[in-house]
Amino acid sequence: MVPENPRHPYMKHRIGGWLPKHPDHFLQWLHGVVATVREAKKAGKLAKEHTSIKNFRELIVSNTQVRMYFSLMFEEIPNNEVYQTDPTGKRAIKDWEELLATMNLLLEQAPGWLYNTEGQKGLVGFPFNAILDWPMGTAAGVSAFLREDVCACFKDILNEYGQFLSSERSGHVLNSDNWFSPQALQEMSRVASEGYGKTLSFEQAYECNPSLPGYGYKTWDEFFIRKFRKGIRPVYQVGDDLQIVNCCESTPYALQYDVKLVDNFWLKGQPYSLQDMLGSNEYGNIFQGGIVYQAFLSALSYHCWHAPVSGVVRDVFYIPGSYYAGSYWEGFANIDPITGQPDPDPAGPNESQGYICQVATRAVMLLEATDPHIGLMAIVQVGMAEVSSCQWTVEKGDTLTKGQDIGMFHFGGSTHCLIFRKGVELKWVKDPMVTGEDKNLPVCGALAQVIAGPAK
């Protein structure tokens, strides 16, 4: 149902959590990583290239167009202090050769909290994304990161990174100086408590054993996909099929009505295009004129997915796509109307979340809801940056109960959409169009009530 007084159909919220709030703290981290690479190169002690990095190098060297893009993306970054230098006045990453060397180093480092003698400064949750941030905002970067051969190389790199994060070698950040430091525990507890109603400690909120090293988590991935303890996220109105619950622990991002089968999603407003989101005309036609609700996960969120309604899985599949493609209009092409200067997304692709629903790697489920007022709906889990691994834990033909565990993101945070057919009328618990709060709605908590279904 289109509201009586429809506001702009796509409203965005500035997102935090994956990078430190203060840019100087991020730049200090970046300078430290790049300085390590430069010092190793100067001493002739650069680490042996991982196979995935070596293959990426071969693509850049052998393909003229790719080499041109990866050279231009550094040349197109505006020549001013904000984008070209770190706090020491030196240029951050100077070219694609240094980019590859830095990525090679990061393949052996798990995401962690920034820490120095002054205390903890925040989280760098997307290390690869962080070093690609400004190149992503250039015209050359927009083109390069959509190429299938470049995406294939990134997939291999991130698969190798995923293997590391699933190994016990990644547990080096699971200690009292990092993820289990007082500040980190306090922040994770704060986020978990938002959806509970009273203050919880980390061990009260999550399945863990604080008496063991790393709270019992042996790898970064085990820690990342940690489960809530029973009863921490109860399923809202279990027996009422007209009550839709939150699929992910997430913050509302956008709501669009009367979505088109095909739309120019690359334009500044980032409208949804169903054919592109779902990977086919067949499925897109089912939801033409319907509703898309989108919400994002933050760095400290719970990252498992749960069924928003009861029903039967009609189809479940994966769509390969990009990993670091951002909207052109959220890069250096975005001009601040007051200063007249480029105003790119400082944490790309955060402000491109509508756009990436059509181009990024994603996992799709077609779910036939038990209640006929809802009928067939779609769930689209979208991988952002390092979050290349979207995993369904259910199969086609499975019968789901509302609130049931159905899958998870690995290695990072991301975004997701729920898609409803034309004629489905919903009353939202929190209107994504007007909320200005970047706070999670609890997974399995109330999201929307079905008022009516399509006319028969």
C-alpha positions as CSV (number, residue, x, y, z in Angstrom):
1,M,0.0,0.0,0.0
2,V,1.4,3.4,-1.0
3,P,1.0,5.9,1.9
4,E,-1.6,8.6,1.6
5,N,1.1,11.2,1.7
6,P,4.1,9.4,0.3
7,R,7.5,10.8,1.1
8,H,10.5,10.3,-1.0
9,P,10.6,6.5,-1.5
10,Y,14.3,6.0,-0.7
11,M,15.7,7.3,2.5
12,K,19.3,6.6,3.6
13,H,21.0,6.7,7.0
14,R,24.6,7.4,7.6
15,I,26.2,4.2,8.9
16,G,28.9,3.7,11.4
17,G,30.7,0.9,13.1
18,W,33.0,-0.7,10.4
19,L,35.6,2.1,10.6
20,P,36.7,4.2,13.6
21,K,34.5,7.3,14.2
22,H,37.5,9.7,14.1
23,P,39.2,9.7,10.7
24,D,42.6,10.3,12.2
25,H,42.4,7.0,14.0
26,F,41.7,5.2,10.7
27,L,44.5,7.0,8.9
28,Q,46.9,6.1,11.6
29,W,46.0,2.4,11.1
30,L,46.3,2.8,7.3
31,H,49.7,4.5,7.6
32,G,50.9,1.8,9.9
33,V,49.9,-1.0,7.5
34,V,51.4,0.8,4.5
35,A,54.6,1.7,6.5
36,T,55.1,-2.0,7.3
37,V,54.8,-2.9,3.6
38,R,57.3,-0.1,2.6
39,E,59.8,-1.0,5.2
40,A,59.7,-4.7,4.2
41,K,60.1,-3.7,0.6
42,K,63.1,-1.5,1.4
43,A,64.7,-4.3,3.3
44,G,64.0,-6.8,0.6
45,K,61.8,-8.8,2.9
46,L,58.3,-8.6,1.4
47,A,56.3,-11.6,2.2
48,K,55.9,-14.2,-0.5
49,E,52.8,-13.4,-2.5
50,H,49.7,-15.5,-1.8
51,T,48.5,-17.4,-4.9
52,S,45.3,-15.2,-5.2
53,I,47.4,-12.0,-5.1
54,K,49.8,-13.4,-7.7
55,N,46.9,-14.2,-10.0
56,F,45.5,-10.7,-9.6
57,R,48.9,-9.3,-10.5
58,E,49.0,-11.4,-13.6
59,L,45.6,-10.1,-14.7
60,I,46.6,-6.4,-14.2
61,V,49.9,-6.9,-16.0
62,S,48.5,-8.9,-18.9
63,N,45.2,-7.0,-19.6
64,T,45.7,-3.5,-21.0
65,Q,42.3,-2.2,-19.9
66,V,42.5,-3.6,-16.4
67,R,46.0,-2.1,-16.0
68,M,44.7,1.2,-17.2
69,Y,41.9,1.2,-14.7
70,F,44.1,0.3,-11.8
71,S,46.5,3.0,-12.7
72,L,43.9,5.7,-13.3
73,M,42.0,5.0,-10.1
74,F,45.0,6.3,-8.1
75,E,45.5,9.3,-10.4
76,E,41.8,10.3,-10.2
77,I,41.8,10.7,-6.5
78,P,41.7,14.5,-5.9
79,N,45.1,16.0,-5.1
80,N,44.4,17.4,-1.7
81,E,45.4,16.4,1.8
82,V,42.3,14.6,2.8
83,Y,42.5,12.0,0.1
84,Q,46.2,11.9,-0.8
85,T,48.0,11.8,2.6
86,D,48.0,10.2,6.0
87,P,48.6,12.2,9.2
88,T,52.4,12.2,8.5
89,G,51.9,14.1,5.2
90,K,52.8,11.0,3.1
91,R,50.6,9.6,0.4
92,A,48.7,6.6,1.7
93,I,48.8,4.0,-1.0
94,K,50.5,5.3,-4.1
95,D,49.7,2.7,-6.8
96,W,48.3,-0.7,-7.6
97,E,51.7,-2.4,-6.9
98,E,51.6,-1.1,-3.3
99,L,47.9,-2.0,-3.1
100,L,48.6,-5.6,-3.9
101,A,51.5,-5.7,-1.4
102,T,49.2,-4.3,1.3
103,M,46.4,-6.8,0.5
104,N,49.0,-9.6,0.7
105,L,49.9,-8.5,4.2
106,L,46.2,-8.2,5.3
107,L,45.6,-11.8,4.2
108,E,47.3,-12.8,7.5
109,Q,45.5,-10.3,9.8
110,A,42.1,-10.7,11.3
111,P,39.9,-7.6,11.8
112,G,40.6,-6.0,15.2
113,W,40.3,-3.0,17.4
114,L,42.8,-0.2,17.0
115,Y,45.0,0.0,20.1
116,N,47.9,2.0,21.3
117,T,49.4,3.5,24.5
118,E,46.6,6.1,24.5
119,G,43.9,3.5,24.5
120,Q,41.6,1.9,22.0
121,K,40.5,4.0,19.1
122,G,37.8,1.9,17.4
123,L,37.3,-1.0,14.9
124,V,38.6,-1.6,11.4
125,G,36.1,-4.2,10.5
126,F,36.7,-4.1,6.7
127,P,40.4,-3.9,6.3
128,F,40.4,-4.6,2.5
129,N,37.5,-2.2,2.0
130,A,39.5,0.4,4.0
131,I,42.5,0.4,1.6
132,L,40.2,0.4,-1.4
133,D,37.9,3.2,-0.1
134,W,39.1,6.1,-2.2
135,P,39.9,4.1,-5.4
136,M,36.3,2.9,-5.2
137,G,35.0,6.4,-5.5
138,T,36.8,7.1,-8.8
139,A,35.3,6.6,-12.3
140,A,38.1,4.1,-13.1
141,G,37.3,2.2,-9.8
142,V,33.6,2.1,-10.6
143,S,34.3,0.5,-13.9
144,A,37.1,-1.8,-12.8
145,F,35.3,-3.3,-9.8
146,L,32.4,-4.4,-12.0
147,R,34.5,-6.4,-14.4
148,E,33.9,-10.1,-14.2
149,D,37.6,-11.0,-14.4
150,V,38.4,-8.5,-11.6
151,C,35.5,-9.8,-9.5
152,A,36.8,-13.4,-10.0
153,C,40.2,-12.3,-8.7
154,F,38.6,-10.6,-5.6
155,K,36.6,-13.8,-5.0
156,D,39.7,-15.9,-4.9
157,I,41.4,-13.4,-2.6
158,L,38.5,-13.3,-0.2
159,N,38.1,-17.1,-0.3
160,E,41.7,-17.3,0.8
161,Y,41.0,-14.7,3.5
162,G,38.0,-16.7,4.6
163,Q,40.2,-19.8,5.0
164,F,42.5,-17.8,7.2
165,L,39.6,-16.4,9.3
166,S,38.3,-20.0,9.7
167,S,41.7,-21.2,10.9
168,E,43.1,-21.0,14.4
169,R,45.7,-18.6,13.1
170,S,43.0,-16.0,13.1
171,G,42.5,-16.3,16.9
172,H,45.3,-13.8,17.5
173,V,42.8,-11.0,18.0
174,L,40.6,-13.0,20.4
175,N,42.2,-11.7,23.6
176,S,42.0,-9.1,26.3
177,D,44.0,-6.6,24.3
178,N,41.6,-6.7,21.4
179,W,38.1,-8.2,21.0
180,F,37.8,-9.1,24.7
181,S,39.2,-5.9,26.0
182,P,37.0,-3.9,28.4
183,Q,36.0,-1.4,25.7
184,A,35.2,-4.0,23.1
185,L,33.2,-6.1,25.5
186,Q,31.3,-3.0,26.6
187,E,30.4,-2.1,23.0
188,M,29.3,-5.6,22.1
189,S,27.2,-5.8,25.3
190,R,25.6,-2.5,24.6
191,V,24.5,-3.6,21.1
192,A,23.2,-6.9,22.4
193,S,21.3,-5.1,25.2
194,E,19.5,-2.8,22.8
195,G,17.2,-5.5,21.7
196,Y,16.7,-7.1,25.1
197,G,15.4,-4.3,27.3
198,K,18.0,-4.4,30.1
199,T,21.8,-4.5,30.3
200,L,23.5,-7.7,29.4
201,S,27.1,-8.7,29.7
202,F,28.7,-10.4,26.7
203,E,28.6,-13.8,28.4
204,Q,24.9,-13.4,29.4
205,A,24.1,-12.5,25.8
206,Y,26.1,-15.0,23.8
207,E,27.0,-18.7,23.9
208,C,30.6,-18.7,25.1
209,N,32.9,-19.8,28.0
210,P,34.7,-16.8,29.5
211,S,36.9,-19.2,31.5
212,L,38.6,-20.4,28.3
213,P,41.1,-18.5,26.0
214,G,39.2,-16.5,23.5
215,Y,36.0,-17.1,25.4
216,G,36.0,-20.6,23.9
217,Y,36.1,-19.3,20.3
218,K,39.0,-20.9,18.4
219,T,38.8,-18.9,15.2
220,W,37.7,-15.5,14.1
221,D,34.7,-17.0,12.1
222,E,33.5,-18.9,15.2
223,F,33.5,-15.7,17.1
224,F,31.8,-13.8,14.3
225,I,28.9,-16.1,13.8
226,R,28.4,-16.5,17.6
227,K,24.8,-17.4,18.7
228,F,22.6,-15.6,21.2
229,R,21.8,-17.6,24.3
230,K,18.3,-19.1,24.4
231,G,15.7,-16.6,25.3
232,I,17.7,-13.5,24.5
233,R,15.9,-12.9,21.2
234,P,12.4,-14.5,21.6
235,V,10.2,-14.8,18.5
236,Y,7.4,-12.2,18.5
237,Q,3.9,-13.6,18.4
238,V,4.8,-17.2,17.5
239,G,1.3,-18.4,16.6
240,D,0.3,-15.3,14.6
241,D,1.2,-15.6,10.9
242,L,0.2,-12.0,10.2
243,Q,3.1,-10.7,12.3
244,I,6.4,-10.5,10.4
245,V,9.5,-10.6,12.5
246,N,12.9,-9.1,11.8
247,C,15.0,-11.5,9.6
248,C,18.4,-10.0,10.8
249,E,19.6,-8.0,13.7
250,S,19.6,-4.8,11.7
251,T,18.9,-1.1,11.3
252,P,16.2,0.1,8.8
253,Y,17.9,1.6,5.7
254,A,15.2,2.1,3.0
255,L,11.7,1.4,2.0
256,Q,10.4,1.6,-1.6
257,Y,6.8,1.0,-2.8
258,D,5.6,0.3,-6.4
259,V,9.0,-1.2,-7.3
260,K,9.6,-1.5,-11.1
261,L,10.6,-4.7,-12.9
262,V,13.5,-2.9,-14.5
263,D,14.9,0.5,-13.3
264,N,18.0,2.5,-13.7
265,F,19.5,1.5,-10.3
266,W,22.8,3.2,-11.1
267,L,21.3,6.7,-11.0
268,K,21.7,9.0,-8.0
269,G,18.5,7.9,-6.2
270,Q,19.5,4.2,-6.4
271,P,16.0,2.8,-7.1
272,Y,15.5,-0.9,-6.9
273,S,15.3,-3.0,-10.1
274,L,13.6,-6.4,-9.4
275,Q,14.9,-8.2,-12.5
276,D,18.5,-7.3,-11.5
277,M,18.0,-7.9,-7.8
278,L,16.5,-11.4,-8.3
279,G,18.6,-12.4,-11.3
280,S,15.6,-13.1,-13.6
281,N,12.5,-11.7,-15.3
282,E,10.5,-14.7,-14.0
283,Y,11.0,-13.9,-10.4
284,G,11.0,-10.1,-10.9
285,N,7.6,-10.2,-12.5
286,I,6.1,-11.8,-9.4
287,F,7.0,-8.8,-7.3
288,Q,6.5,-6.0,-9.9
289,G,4.7,-3.1,-8.2
290,G,5.5,-4.5,-4.8
291,I,7.5,-3.4,-1.7
292,V,11.2,-3.6,-0.9
293,Y,12.4,-3.1,2.7
294,Q,16.1,-2.9,3.3
295,A,18.1,-3.0,6.5
296,F,21.8,-3.1,7.3
297,L,23.9,-5.0,9.8
298,S,26.6,-3.2,11.8
299,A,30.1,-4.4,12.9
300,L,28.9,-5.6,16.3
301,S,25.6,-7.1,15.2
302,Y,24.6,-10.7,15.4
303,H,25.1,-12.1,11.9
304,C,22.8,-15.1,11.6
305,W,19.5,-15.0,9.6
306,H,16.1,-16.2,10.8
307,A,12.8,-16.8,9.0
308,P,10.6,-13.7,9.0
309,V,7.4,-15.8,8.6
310,S,6.5,-19.5,8.6
311,G,6.3,-21.1,5.2
312,V,7.8,-23.4,2.5
313,V,11.1,-22.6,0.7
314,R,10.2,-22.6,-3.0
315,D,13.7,-21.8,-4.2
316,V,17.1,-20.8,-2.7
317,F,20.1,-19.8,-4.8
318,Y,23.2,-17.6,-5.1
319,I,24.0,-14.9,-7.6
320,P,27.7,-14.1,-8.2
321,G,28.6,-10.5,-8.4
322,S,30.9,-7.7,-7.4
323,Y,32.6,-7.2,-4.0
324,Y,33.9,-3.6,-4.1
325,A,31.7,-1.8,-6.6
326,G,30.1,1.4,-5.3
327,S,27.7,3.8,-7.0
328,Y,29.4,6.4,-9.2
329,W,27.2,9.1,-7.6
330,E,28.4,8.2,-4.1
331,G,32.1,8.6,-5.1
332,F,34.0,11.6,-6.2
333,A,31.2,12.5,-8.6
334,N,29.1,13.6,-5.5
335,I,29.7,17.3,-5.2
336,D,28.9,19.1,-1.9
337,P,26.4,21.9,-2.9
338,I,27.8,24.3,-0.3
339,T,31.6,23.8,-0.8
340,G,31.5,22.8,-4.4
341,Q,34.1,20.1,-3.6
342,P,33.8,16.3,-4.0
343,D,32.1,14.6,-1.1
344,P,32.6,10.9,-1.5
345,D,31.3,8.3,0.9
346,P,34.0,8.0,3.5
347,A,33.1,4.4,4.2
348,G,32.2,3.1,0.8
349,P,30.1,1.2,-0.1
350,N,27.9,2.1,2.8
351,E,26.0,4.8,0.9
352,S,25.7,2.6,-2.1
353,Q,23.6,-0.1,-0.4
354,G,20.6,0.3,-2.7
355,Y,22.9,0.1,-5.8
356,I,24.8,-3.0,-4.6
357,C,21.5,-5.0,-4.2
358,Q,21.6,-5.3,-7.9
359,V,25.4,-6.0,-8.5
360,A,27.0,-7.5,-5.5
361,T,27.3,-11.2,-4.6
362,R,24.0,-12.2,-2.9
363,A,21.9,-15.1,-1.7
364,V,18.2,-15.3,-2.6
365,M,15.3,-17.2,-1.1
366,L,11.7,-17.5,-2.4
367,L,9.5,-18.3,0.6
368,E,5.8,-19.2,0.3
369,A,4.4,-17.8,3.5
370,T,1.8,-19.9,5.4
371,D,-0.6,-17.0,5.5
372,P,-2.1,-16.3,2.0
373,H,-2.2,-12.5,2.6
374,I,1.6,-12.6,2.3
375,G,1.9,-15.5,-0.2
376,L,5.2,-15.7,-2.0
377,M,7.9,-13.3,-0.7
378,A,11.7,-13.0,-1.3
379,I,14.6,-12.6,1.0
380,V,17.8,-11.2,-0.5
381,Q,21.0,-11.3,1.6
382,V,23.7,-9.1,0.0
383,G,27.4,-9.5,0.5
384,M,29.3,-6.2,1.0
385,A,33.1,-6.0,0.6
386,E,34.8,-8.8,2.7
387,V,31.4,-10.4,3.3
388,S,31.6,-12.6,0.2
389,S,30.3,-15.6,2.0
390,C,26.5,-15.7,2.3
391,Q,25.4,-19.2,3.5
392,W,21.9,-20.7,3.5
393,T,21.5,-23.5,6.0
394,V,18.1,-24.6,4.6
395,E,17.1,-26.1,1.2
396,K,14.4,-25.9,-1.4
397,G,11.3,-27.7,-0.2
398,D,12.0,-27.2,3.5
399,T,9.2,-26.1,5.8
400,L,10.2,-23.2,8.0
401,T,8.8,-22.0,11.3
402,K,8.9,-18.2,12.0
403,G,12.1,-17.3,13.8
404,Q,13.9,-20.5,12.6
405,D,17.7,-20.2,11.9
406,I,18.1,-20.1,8.1
407,G,21.7,-18.9,7.3
408,M,24.4,-16.5,8.1
409,F,27.0,-13.9,6.8
410,H,30.6,-14.8,7.3
411,F,33.6,-12.5,8.0
412,G,31.8,-9.1,8.1
413,G,28.6,-7.1,8.1
414,S,26.2,-6.6,5.3
415,T,22.7,-5.6,4.2
416,H,19.5,-7.5,3.3
417,C,16.1,-7.0,1.7
418,L,12.6,-8.4,2.1
419,I,10.4,-8.2,-1.0
420,F,6.6,-8.4,-1.0
421,R,4.1,-8.7,-3.8
422,K,1.9,-5.8,-5.0
423,G,-1.2,-5.5,-2.9
424,V,0.4,-6.6,0.4
425,E,-0.4,-3.9,3.0
426,L,1.9,-3.6,5.9
427,K,2.0,-1.6,9.1
428,W,5.6,-1.1,10.1
429,V,6.7,-1.3,13.8
430,K,9.4,1.4,13.0
431,D,8.9,3.4,9.8
432,P,12.2,3.3,7.8
433,M,11.1,6.5,6.1
434,V,11.3,8.6,9.2
435,T,13.5,6.9,11.8
436,G,16.7,8.8,12.3
437,E,18.1,6.3,14.8
438,D,20.9,4.1,13.7
439,K,19.8,1.4,16.2
440,N,19.2,-2.3,15.5
441,L,15.8,-3.8,15.5
442,P,16.2,-7.1,17.3
443,V,16.3,-10.3,15.2
444,C,13.0,-12.2,15.6
445,G,11.4,-9.1,17.1
446,A,8.3,-7.4,15.6
447,L,8.9,-5.8,12.2
448,A,5.5,-5.4,10.5
449,Q,1.9,-6.5,10.7
450,V,0.0,-7.6,7.6
451,I,-3.1,-5.5,7.1
452,A,-4.3,-7.0,3.8
453,G,-3.2,-9.1,0.9
454,P,-3.6,-8.8,-2.9
455,A,-7.1,-8.7,-4.2
456,K,-8.2,-12.1,-5.6
